[in-house]
Amino acid sequence: MLSDDELTRLLRRLEDDVSTNPAPVDRVFDAVDRERRALRATRPGLLAGLPTGLSLPRPTRWSLRPVVVLMLVSLLTGVLLGGLFVAGQMNPRPTPVPSSIIRTSPAARLPLDGRPYALAVEQGALWVANGAAVWRIDPRRAEVVAQVLPGPGRASVGAGGAGLWVGSSEGGTVSEVDPTTNDIIRSVRVDRPEFIAVGKADVWVASLETGRVTRIDAASGDITGSILVGNAPSQPTLAFAFVWVPHDCIQGTPDAGAGSVTRIDPATNQVVGGVPGDGFQCVEAVTTSGPSIWFADANDGTLSEVEPISSRVTRTVDVGERVAGVVELDGSLWATFNPALATSGLARVDPVAGNVTEILDLGLGPERSTSGLTKLLALDGSLWVLSDFSGNPELLRIDPPH
């Protein structure tokens, strides 16, 4: 199918040569024929056999000019109809325009000397997996008050009804921590733990390398399940009676379904479906709001609302590039985004209307950004964000306007 530029150049040559040379006319008729065949091939169902455009005979020299007029009308009509048809098939989503863009600065900044990648809250304190250690942070002063050393390798952390648990990737342990003394109470052997989610009675541990999610009974410390989900599972989320496990889109292998989200039923310790790889490109974070679960897709720069039982996407909100974290605060969804050519920030999304209502421009990046703004957590009306720009990791406290 000819492009607009090719058609324009062809028609201009035709205009110059039409009185003396019929060959350009033949070339244009060939283009019209190809256009008609292409349009016919893309028409669905019963429309596939219907003719498109005009059916014109080859001209003689004396009839060139009238035919050229008819031909141009047919060609332009076909191009217009084809464009409308393709646009309708693609059905592009409109990008929401925020009502306000606010330039703001973090209310507090705490330098981190490791490679932070997990956040948790327990007993009013923030816990940050920072390199090989887990730091306890007083949110009022934004100061480190204690640290826990789970073991060698990268540390992980999770908290919930069953308490505070930390992991050691190379040590192969997941350990319960007493938050009053910051001491490890007991440890459970788990092969290469990387991500921890804690429920009311169980601890769920994902391993990138083994492709498994291990279930630990928090009361006894026994392993009660080892579920193979494959393809580099990352941070599990417990929501709506299921365990939702994204797959790391960088370390995962595309032929194994990279970018998908797996759903585990705790009643059976079995995978019961999820969202396929073609539904999302790179899910970095999962949260809940009202009756829905929301996925943050870094590659698409979107938040997608998912109906929990069917795993059906009901709405998609365009936020920006590299959406890596999402959390609910005071009835709004907040998401981190990291555009390549502008500063990173936070977007406030109305989960009812499904649109971006406000942008907080933090004035960070993008030069030499290692990973930008990543994990996001809400505590006492503030947003806590892990950031890594130019190899200088920090924990930021953002106080959003009300």
N, C-alpha and C positions, 0 to 999 in steps of 0.2 A: 504494500500500500504506500502510495507516495506521500511524503510529508508536505506540509503547507508551503515550505520554501521551494521544494522541487516543483510543485504544481505552478507556483508563481513564475519561476524561471521558464518553465515550459510554455506557459501561456504568453509570456512576453515575446519569446522567440516566434511563437505562432503568429502573433500580431504583426511582426515584421515581415514574415515570409509567406503569409497566407495567399497573396495574390500571385505568387510565382512558383511556390513549391508546396505540394500537398503532403509531403512526408511528415512535417510536424503535426499536421492534423491527424494522420494515422497514429502517431505516437500518443496524442492526447486521447484518441478513441481507445487505444489499448489501455491507457490509465483508467478511463471511465469503466471499461470492462472489468479490470482488476478490482476497482472500487466496489462495483456491483457484486462481484463474486465474494469479496471479503465481507460485505454487509450481509449477504444472504447466508453465509456460513455462520455468522454470529447470531442470527435471528432464532429465537427459541421455538420449540414445538411446532405447531401447525404453520407458523409464519415462515418456517425455513424454506418452503418451496415457493413462496410468493415472490414475484419480481420486485426489484428495487430500482429506483431511478427510471430513466427513459430508455426505450429500446430503439436505437438509432441505426439506420443503414449506413454503409460507407458512402461518403459523398463523391460526387463528381466535381470537376474543377469549377464549373459555373455555379454550383450551389454551395460553395464553401462558406460564404459569409452568413447566410441564414442558419446554416447548420451549426456554425460556431456559436451563435447566440443561444440556440437550443441546448447545445452541448454544455455551455457554461452554466446555464440554469440548472441542468440536470446534475452537473458535477458539484456545484455549490450546495444544492439541495441534499445530495447524497452525503457530502461531508458533514453538513449540519446535522442531519438525522443520525449519522453514525456517531458523531460527537455526543449528541444527547443520549443515545442508547448506551454508550460506554460509560458516560457520567452516571446514568441511572443505575447501571450494573455495579459500579464501584461504590456508590452511595457513601461518599466521604463524610466523616463526622465533622461538624462545625467546631472550630476551636473556641471554647468559652473565653470571653474577654472579662477580666476581673474589673470590679467597680473601682478599685483603688490599688495603687502600688506605693508601698510605704518603705522608705529607706530607714533602716534601724540598725542598731548595734547590739551585740550580746550583752545581757545584764551582768554576766559573769563568764570568765574564761579560766579553765584549769588545764595547764599543759600536761600531756601524757607522754611518758618516755618510751612506751612500748608501741604495739600495734593494736589499738582498741577495735573490737568488733562485736561486742555484746554488752547489753545493759539489762539490769534487773532492779526491782525495788523490794526491800524487805525491812520491816520494822522502821519505816520512815526514812531509811537510808538508801542511797544509790550504790549499786555494786557494778563495777566496770571490769570486764575481762580485758586486761591490758598487758599484752605480751604473755609472759609466763606467770603473772600474778593476777589476783583479783583484788581491786582496790575498793575499800569502803569509803564513801564520800558523804560528808555532812552537807545536805543540799542548802541549808540556810547560809552557811559560810563558804560553800564551794571549796572545801578543803578535804584533803585525804586524812582520815583519822585512824585507819588501820589497813592492813593488807593480809591476804591469805595466799599461801603458796601451795597450790594443789599438787605440783610435781613438775617434771621436765616437759618441755614442749609448750604448745600454745594452750592457754587457760580458756575455760568456758564457764558460763554462769547462768543459772536460772532460778527463779523463785516463784512460789505459789502457795496453795493451801498446805502442801506437804513440806514446806520449809524452804531453806536456801541450800542449793547444791552447786558444787563447782567440779570442773573436770580438768584432767591432764591428758593432752593428746598423746604424748610419747610415753607417759607413765602408765597409760591404760587404766585409769581409775576415774570414778565419779564418786564424790565425797559429800556427805552432809556436813553443813557448818552450823555451829551454834552462834546465832547472831548477837547474843549477849556477851559472849567471850571471844568471838571471832576465831574459835578453835574448830578444827576438824574432829567430828565425832566418830565417824566410821567411813569406810570406803568400800566400793563395789567394783569388781573388775569388769571393764567394758573395753572392747577392742577399739582403739583410736577414737575416743569421744571428741566431738567437735561442737555440737550444739545441744542445748538442754532446754526442755520445757517442763514445768512442774505443775501438776494438777492437784486435786484435793487429796488423792491417795497414791498417786503414781508419778514416777519420773520417766520422761521420754527422752532418749538420747540418740541423736543422729550422727552417723559416721560417714564422712565424705568418701573415705577410702574403701570401706567394706560395702557401702550401699545399703546398710541396714539401719533400722530404728529399733533400739533396745528399750524394753519396758521394765522398770524396776518397781517393785512393791516398796513404798516408802516406809511402811511399818516394819517389815521383816528384813528388808535389804536384799530380797531374793529377786532374781531375774525371772519374770513371768512371761516374757515374750521376746522374740527376735524376728522382726518382720523385714523381709527382703523387699526393698522398694527400688533398688537400682539407681544408677545414674546420679551419683554425688548428691545425696539428700542434704539439705541445709536446715535452717531454723524451723522446728515444728511449732505449730500454733494449735492450742486446744480451743475449739469453738463448736457450738451447736452439736455436742455429743460426738464429735469426730476429732481426729488428729489430722491436720492439714500439713503436708510436707512439701515445700518447694524443692526444686532441683537446681543446683548451682549451674548457671548457664555458661560459666567460664571453664570450670573444671569438669563439667559433665560432657559426655560424648553425644553429639547430635543424633547419631543413628540409634541411640537408646531412648530418645524422646526428650532431649534437652529442652528446658524451659517449661516443662509441665508441672502440675501440682498433683500430688498423690493424696488420696483420702483413705485413712485407716479407721476401721470400726473397732473401738476398744472392747466391745462385747465379744468379739471373735478373734481379735488380733489379726485380722485379715485386711488386705487392700480391697476396698469396695469402690474403686473407680477414682474419679478426680477430673481435673481439667486437662485435656490433651495438649500436646506440645504445640499444635497449630493454633490453640486458643490464646496462648501467651508466649512471649519470646524470652523473658527473663524476669521472673517474679522474685523480687528482693525482700518484700515484707508483706505480712498479712495482718489484718485487724478486723474488728467487728464494729458495726454501728446499727442499732435497731435490730430488725429481723434479717439483716444481710451480713455477709462477709465481703471484705474488700481486698483486692490484690493490687499491689504496686508493681508495675511492669517497667523495669529500667530501660529496656531497649525501645519500647514504644512510647515511653514518657506518659503513661496513663495510669489512672485508677479505674479498676473494673469492679462493679458490683455483681456479686454472685449469689444466686439462690442456693442455700446450703444443701437442701435435700437432693435436688436434681443436678447440682453443679453447673447450672445454666447461667451464662452471663446475661444479665438483664440491662445493664447500662455501662457505658464507658465514658470517662471524663478525661479529656486531654489536659495535662498539667504542664508538662515541659520535658526537657531532656533528662535522662538518667534519674528517674524517680526511685530512690533507694530506701526510703522509710515512710511509714504512714502510721498515724495513731489518732484516736478520737479524744477530743478535749472540749468539754462544755457544749456538746451537741454538734461540733464541727469536726471534720476530718482535716488533719494537717499532714502535708507531704513534703519531703525534701526533694529538691530538684537541682540539677547541675548542668546548666547549658554550657556548650563548648566555647561560645564567644561572648558570654556575659557573666555577671557575678551570680553565685549560687544563692538560694534562698528557700523560703517556705511558702507553700500555697495553702490557703484556707479553702476548703471545698464544702459546700452545702450538700449533705448527703440526701436531703429531701428533694431539692431542686436539681441536683446533679450538675452543678456548675462551680467554677472558681470564682470566689467573691472577693478575694484579697490576696495580694502578694507582699511578702516581707522580703525585701532585698537586703541581704546581710552584708553586701560589699566584700564577699570573700571569693577568691579565685578570679579567673580560671587558670592563671599562669602556674605551670608546673604542678598542677593538681594531681596528687597521688590517687586519691579516691573521692575527694570532695566530701559533701555531707552524706552521712550514711545512716546509722541507726537513730531512731527517734523514740522518745519516751515522755509521757506526761506525768507530772507529779506536783501536787499542790498548786494547780493553776499555771504552772510553768512548763515549757517544753525544753527537754534536755536532748542535745544533739551531739553525736560523735562526728568530728570533722578531721580531715587530714589533707592539708594543702601544703605543697612544697616540702613534704616530709616532716611537717610539724603538727603531729596529732594533738587535738584538744577536745575537751568536753565543754560545750557551750550551754549556757542557760539563756533561753529566750522568753521574755515576758510579752506575750501577744497582746495587742490592744483589745479592749472590750467595747 
